[in-house]
Amino acid sequence: MAIRSITSGVWPLAAVATPRPGLRAMWRAMQTRRDLARMDDRMLRDIGISRLDALREADRLPWDLTVR
């Protein structure tokens, strides 16, 4: 009788090892991106972000949490 490994079966190892963003992280991303879109030009200049970069960041999907 062969012993089956834990990783063999329905779920591949990559699916188990890949972290998924939690709802809290996605909610926080939505809030901060909304705040970024509302900033005026002076505030954006203070943090070193252009208006175009701020709008691009604000348009990202909530689950897109990769650093750009």
Buried (B, 14 or more C-beta within 10 A) or exposed (E): EEEEEEEEEEEEEEEEEEEEBEEEEBEBBBEEBEEBEEBEEEEBEEEEBEEEEBEBBBEBEBEEBEEE
